[in-house]
Amino acid sequence: PKNSALGSDPEALAAALAVTLAFAAPQVQAQATARLSYHWGPTHESAIPSKKLADEVTKRSGGKLKIDVFPSGQLYTIRQIIGALSAGSVEIGGVVTHNQLSAVEKDWNVFQLPNVWQSFEHQRRFLAESPEGKAMRERVLQKTGLVHVAYVPVGSYVLFSVKNDLASVAAMRGLKARALAAAERPGLAARGMSGVSLSTEEIHSALQSGMIDTLATVPTAIKAYAWWDYLKFAQLPSAVYADSELMANGKWFASLPKDMQELLLAVGREISKEATEQTYKGNADTLKELVEKKGGKVTELKGQALEDLKALDREKTEPELAKMMSPEIFAAAKRFVGRK
């Protein structure tokens, strides 16, 4: 109209219309959605920080990177997850690197060596600082096509028994222990124990019936599965540290905008620290409960008793485990911990 503030200028009318439509149209942001799959139940010590990572990334990205969580093996089991991640069938997954990656790279069995590694951080430093550890890590990532996102450790293994206080090498002879993986058997044999292959769901009845009387596991498991109704004795220090990671499909990760990649890894670093600290605390709290609530006893080997156990592992356990890895990685691990 003649009396419009814009007059009859077609360019002005077009510009005004464009501004109006821009404000009227819904503002659509690019969004990436990922699925996080793990076999742990929702209350598992590795599941809790995994869920927190998903929630934090979704929140901090303002929904631009949304991570949906599928626990309890809803999408993929512990045996399927590496293959599913490598194939891109799922974007992020929980991998028990402690034993799962040995199927990809036999040298990963180096972390099965008992009484060699002092902590989760010690093992991770080997991967980050030693040339052999870094090369092994790179081989695994290249073979699987995966990217590390965060550490969510399962826990440090403690030896538990129904029968005695595990205060010496002699006290362990003749015990009947559950053997989960092939890499556990050399240590059991060195200690004079027999190994019985059992799945997790069979352990409670096996303890009840006397089929087994000894079990190496993380402390929180004996509480979660009520195994501490039978297991009353615990031996420290931990001989093995079972680590786990959240890993992402490499192609999917590379497709993310740079800022989303950085956000995912930044949250991953925070979760790694928090999850590791909580694992140590959870172990300590459970052992305290074992004593105070279940009448148990914790024996911490020191002095000659600890040296005897370490000598036994060097003489009998390590030579058998060394057959499961290359001589180079075995030698590198010994150098890293200050042994010849």
C-alpha positions as CSV (number, residue, x, y, z in Angstrom):
1,P,0.0,0.0,0.0
2,K,1.0,3.6,-0.7
3,N,1.0,4.5,3.0
4,S,3.2,1.6,4.1
5,A,6.4,2.5,5.8
6,L,8.2,0.5,3.2
7,G,6.5,2.3,0.3
8,S,6.4,0.3,-2.9
9,D,10.1,-0.6,-2.9
10,P,10.1,-4.4,-3.9
11,E,13.6,-4.9,-2.5
12,A,12.7,-3.5,0.9
13,L,9.5,-5.6,0.9
14,A,11.5,-8.8,0.1
15,A,14.1,-8.0,2.8
16,A,11.4,-7.5,5.4
17,L,9.6,-10.7,4.3
18,A,12.9,-12.7,4.6
19,V,13.5,-11.3,8.2
20,T,9.9,-12.2,9.2
21,L,10.1,-15.7,7.8
22,A,13.5,-16.3,9.5
23,F,12.0,-15.4,12.9
24,A,8.8,-17.4,12.3
25,A,10.6,-20.6,11.1
26,P,11.6,-23.1,13.8
27,Q,15.3,-22.9,14.6
28,V,16.7,-26.4,13.8
29,Q,20.1,-27.4,15.2
30,A,22.2,-30.3,13.8
31,Q,21.9,-33.2,16.2
32,A,23.9,-36.4,16.5
33,T,22.5,-39.4,18.3
34,A,24.6,-42.2,19.7
35,R,23.8,-45.5,21.4
36,L,25.8,-46.6,24.4
37,S,25.7,-50.4,24.9
38,Y,27.1,-52.3,27.8
39,H,26.5,-55.7,29.4
40,W,26.6,-54.4,33.0
41,G,23.4,-54.1,35.0
42,P,22.3,-50.5,35.9
43,T,23.8,-50.7,39.5
44,H,27.2,-52.2,38.5
45,E,30.3,-50.1,39.4
46,S,31.2,-49.7,35.7
47,A,27.6,-48.9,34.6
48,I,27.0,-46.0,36.9
49,P,29.9,-43.8,35.5
50,S,29.0,-45.0,32.0
51,K,25.5,-43.7,32.4
52,K,26.8,-40.4,33.9
53,L,29.0,-39.9,30.8
54,A,26.0,-40.2,28.5
55,D,23.9,-37.8,30.6
56,E,26.7,-35.2,30.9
57,V,27.5,-35.2,27.2
58,T,23.8,-34.9,26.3
59,K,23.4,-32.0,28.8
60,R,26.6,-30.1,28.0
61,S,26.1,-30.3,24.3
62,G,22.6,-28.8,24.7
63,G,21.2,-31.9,23.0
64,K,23.4,-31.6,19.9
65,L,25.1,-34.9,20.9
66,K,22.5,-37.1,22.5
67,I,23.6,-40.4,23.9
68,D,21.0,-43.1,24.6
69,V,22.0,-45.9,27.1
70,F,21.2,-49.6,26.7
71,P,22.5,-51.5,29.8
72,S,22.3,-55.2,30.7
73,G,23.2,-56.5,27.2
74,Q,20.0,-55.2,25.7
75,L,21.8,-54.5,22.4
76,Y,25.0,-56.6,22.6
77,T,26.5,-59.0,25.1
78,I,30.1,-58.9,26.5
79,R,31.1,-61.3,23.8
80,Q,29.5,-59.3,21.0
81,I,30.4,-55.7,21.8
82,I,33.8,-55.4,20.2
83,G,32.5,-56.8,16.9
84,A,29.5,-54.6,17.0
85,L,31.6,-51.5,17.7
86,S,34.0,-52.3,14.9
87,A,31.2,-52.9,12.4
88,G,29.5,-49.6,13.4
89,S,26.4,-51.4,14.6
90,V,26.6,-49.3,17.7
91,E,28.4,-46.1,18.3
92,I,29.8,-46.5,21.9
93,G,30.3,-49.6,24.0
94,G,31.6,-50.9,27.3
95,V,34.6,-53.2,26.8
96,V,36.3,-55.1,29.6
97,T,39.8,-54.5,28.2
98,H,41.5,-56.5,30.9
99,N,40.5,-59.8,29.2
100,Q,38.5,-59.0,26.1
101,L,41.3,-57.4,24.1
102,S,43.6,-60.4,24.4
103,A,41.5,-62.0,21.7
104,V,42.4,-59.1,19.4
105,E,46.0,-58.7,20.5
106,K,47.6,-61.5,22.5
107,D,50.1,-59.1,24.1
108,W,47.2,-57.7,26.1
109,N,47.7,-60.7,28.4
110,V,50.5,-58.7,29.9
111,F,47.9,-57.3,32.3
112,Q,47.1,-60.8,33.6
113,L,50.5,-61.0,35.2
114,P,49.8,-61.2,39.0
115,N,51.6,-59.0,41.5
116,V,53.3,-57.0,38.7
117,W,51.0,-54.0,38.3
118,Q,50.4,-51.8,41.4
119,S,47.2,-50.0,40.3
120,F,45.0,-49.1,37.3
121,E,47.1,-46.0,36.8
122,H,50.3,-48.1,36.7
123,Q,48.9,-50.2,33.9
124,R,47.6,-47.1,32.0
125,R,51.0,-45.5,32.3
126,F,52.6,-48.5,30.6
127,L,50.2,-48.0,27.7
128,A,50.9,-44.2,27.6
129,E,54.6,-44.1,28.4
130,S,56.5,-47.2,27.3
131,P,57.2,-47.6,23.5
132,E,56.1,-51.2,23.6
133,G,52.9,-50.3,25.5
134,K,52.0,-47.4,23.1
135,A,52.6,-49.6,20.1
136,M,50.4,-52.4,21.5
137,R,47.7,-49.9,22.2
138,E,47.9,-48.5,18.7
139,R,47.7,-52.0,17.2
140,V,44.5,-52.7,19.1
141,L,42.9,-49.5,18.0
142,Q,43.9,-50.0,14.4
143,K,42.7,-53.6,14.3
144,T,39.3,-52.7,15.9
145,G,38.8,-49.3,14.4
146,L,38.0,-47.9,17.9
147,V,38.6,-44.8,19.8
148,H,39.1,-44.6,23.6
149,V,36.5,-42.4,25.4
150,A,36.8,-43.2,29.1
151,Y,38.0,-45.6,31.7
152,V,35.3,-47.3,33.8
153,P,37.3,-50.0,35.7
154,V,35.6,-53.2,36.9
155,G,37.8,-53.4,40.0
156,S,41.0,-54.8,41.5
157,Y,40.8,-58.5,42.1
158,V,40.9,-59.9,45.6
159,L,41.3,-63.6,46.5
160,F,38.4,-64.8,48.7
161,S,38.0,-68.1,50.5
162,V,35.4,-70.0,52.5
163,K,38.0,-72.0,54.4
164,N,41.0,-70.1,55.7
165,D,42.7,-66.8,56.1
166,L,45.0,-67.1,53.0
167,A,47.9,-65.9,55.1
168,S,50.5,-67.9,53.3
169,V,51.3,-69.9,50.2
170,A,50.9,-73.0,52.2
171,A,47.4,-72.0,53.3
172,M,46.2,-71.9,49.6
173,R,47.2,-75.4,48.7
174,G,44.3,-77.7,48.0
175,L,41.6,-75.1,47.7
176,K,39.1,-75.4,44.9
177,A,38.9,-72.1,42.9
178,R,36.6,-70.8,40.2
179,A,38.6,-70.3,37.0
180,L,37.0,-67.8,34.6
181,A,39.7,-67.3,31.9
182,A,42.6,-69.5,30.7
183,A,45.0,-66.8,31.9
184,E,43.9,-67.5,35.5
185,R,44.8,-71.1,35.6
186,P,48.7,-70.8,35.8
187,G,48.4,-68.7,39.0
188,L,45.9,-71.2,40.5
189,A,48.2,-74.1,39.7
190,A,51.2,-72.3,41.1
191,R,49.4,-71.9,44.4
192,G,48.4,-75.6,44.5
193,M,44.7,-74.8,43.9
194,S,42.5,-76.7,41.4
195,G,40.4,-74.7,38.9
196,V,36.7,-75.2,38.3
197,S,35.1,-73.5,35.3
198,L,31.9,-71.8,36.3
199,S,29.7,-69.0,34.9
200,T,28.7,-66.2,37.2
201,E,25.2,-67.4,37.7
202,E,26.6,-70.8,38.9
203,I,28.9,-69.5,41.6
204,H,26.4,-69.1,44.4
205,S,25.2,-72.7,44.3
206,A,28.8,-73.9,43.8
207,L,29.8,-72.2,47.0
208,Q,26.8,-73.5,48.8
209,S,27.4,-77.1,47.7
210,G,31.2,-76.9,48.2
211,M,32.0,-77.4,44.6
212,I,34.3,-74.4,45.0
213,D,35.6,-72.7,48.2
214,T,37.8,-70.0,46.7
215,L,37.2,-67.1,44.2
216,A,39.2,-64.3,42.8
217,T,36.9,-61.4,42.0
218,V,36.3,-57.7,42.7
219,P,35.0,-57.0,46.3
220,T,31.8,-55.3,45.2
221,A,30.8,-58.6,43.4
222,I,30.7,-60.6,46.6
223,K,28.2,-58.2,48.0
224,A,26.1,-57.7,44.9
225,Y,25.7,-61.5,44.3
226,A,25.5,-62.4,48.1
227,W,28.6,-64.6,47.7
228,W,29.8,-63.1,51.0
229,D,27.3,-65.4,52.7
230,Y,30.0,-68.0,52.2
231,L,33.2,-66.2,51.4
232,K,34.6,-65.0,54.8
233,F,38.3,-64.5,54.2
234,A,40.0,-62.0,51.8
235,Q,43.7,-61.7,50.8
236,L,45.4,-58.4,49.9
237,P,47.2,-56.8,48.1
238,S,45.3,-57.1,44.9
239,A,47.2,-59.2,42.4
240,V,45.4,-58.1,39.2
241,Y,43.6,-54.9,38.2
242,A,40.6,-55.5,35.8
243,D,40.2,-52.4,33.7
244,S,37.3,-51.5,31.4
245,E,36.8,-48.7,28.9
246,L,34.1,-46.9,27.0
247,M,35.1,-47.1,23.3
248,A,33.6,-45.5,20.2
249,N,33.5,-46.6,16.6
250,G,36.3,-44.6,14.9
251,K,34.4,-43.6,11.8
252,W,31.4,-42.4,13.7
253,F,33.7,-40.4,16.0
254,A,35.5,-38.8,13.0
255,S,32.1,-37.8,11.6
256,L,31.3,-35.6,14.6
257,P,32.0,-31.9,14.6
258,K,35.3,-31.0,16.2
259,D,33.7,-29.4,19.2
260,M,31.6,-32.5,19.9
261,Q,34.6,-34.7,19.7
262,E,36.4,-32.5,22.2
263,L,33.4,-32.5,24.5
264,L,33.1,-36.3,24.5
265,L,36.8,-36.7,25.3
266,A,36.7,-34.0,28.0
267,V,33.8,-35.6,29.8
268,G,35.6,-38.9,29.3
269,R,38.6,-37.7,31.1
270,E,36.5,-36.5,34.0
271,I,34.6,-39.7,34.2
272,S,37.8,-41.8,34.1
273,K,39.2,-40.0,37.2
274,E,35.9,-40.2,39.1
275,A,35.2,-43.8,38.2
276,T,38.7,-45.0,39.1
277,E,38.5,-43.3,42.5
278,Q,35.1,-44.7,43.1
279,T,36.3,-48.2,42.3
280,Y,39.0,-48.0,44.9
281,K,36.5,-46.7,47.4
282,G,33.9,-49.3,46.6
283,N,36.5,-52.1,47.1
284,A,37.6,-50.7,50.4
285,D,34.0,-50.1,51.7
286,T,33.0,-53.7,50.8
287,L,35.9,-55.2,52.5
288,K,35.1,-53.2,55.6
289,E,31.5,-54.4,55.5
290,L,32.7,-58.0,55.1
291,V,34.5,-57.6,58.4
292,E,31.9,-55.5,60.3
293,K,28.7,-57.0,59.0
294,K,29.5,-60.5,57.9
295,G,32.2,-61.4,60.5
296,G,34.9,-61.8,57.8
297,K,38.7,-61.3,58.0
298,V,41.0,-59.5,55.6
299,T,44.6,-60.6,55.5
300,E,47.1,-58.2,54.0
301,L,50.3,-60.1,53.0
302,K,53.5,-58.3,54.0
303,G,57.1,-58.9,54.5
304,Q,58.3,-62.5,53.8
305,A,54.8,-63.8,53.1
306,L,54.3,-61.3,50.3
307,E,57.8,-62.0,49.0
308,D,57.2,-65.7,48.9
309,L,54.1,-65.2,46.9
310,K,55.8,-62.9,44.4
311,A,58.7,-65.4,44.1
312,L,56.2,-68.2,43.4
313,D,54.6,-66.2,40.6
314,R,57.9,-65.3,39.0
315,E,59.1,-68.9,39.1
316,K,55.9,-70.7,38.1
317,T,53.1,-68.4,37.0
318,E,54.9,-66.0,34.8
319,P,56.7,-68.6,32.5
320,E,53.2,-70.0,31.7
321,L,51.6,-66.6,31.1
322,A,54.7,-65.6,29.0
323,K,53.6,-68.2,26.5
324,M,50.4,-66.2,25.9
325,M,52.3,-63.0,24.8
326,S,55.3,-62.0,22.8
327,P,58.8,-62.1,24.5
328,E,59.1,-58.4,23.6
329,I,56.0,-57.2,25.6
330,F,56.9,-59.5,28.6
331,A,60.4,-58.0,28.7
332,A,59.0,-54.5,28.3
333,A,56.7,-55.0,31.3
334,K,59.5,-56.2,33.5
335,R,61.6,-53.2,32.5
336,F,58.8,-50.8,33.2
337,V,58.3,-52.1,36.7
338,G,62.1,-52.1,37.4
339,R,62.8,-55.8,37.0
340,K,65.5,-57.5,34.8
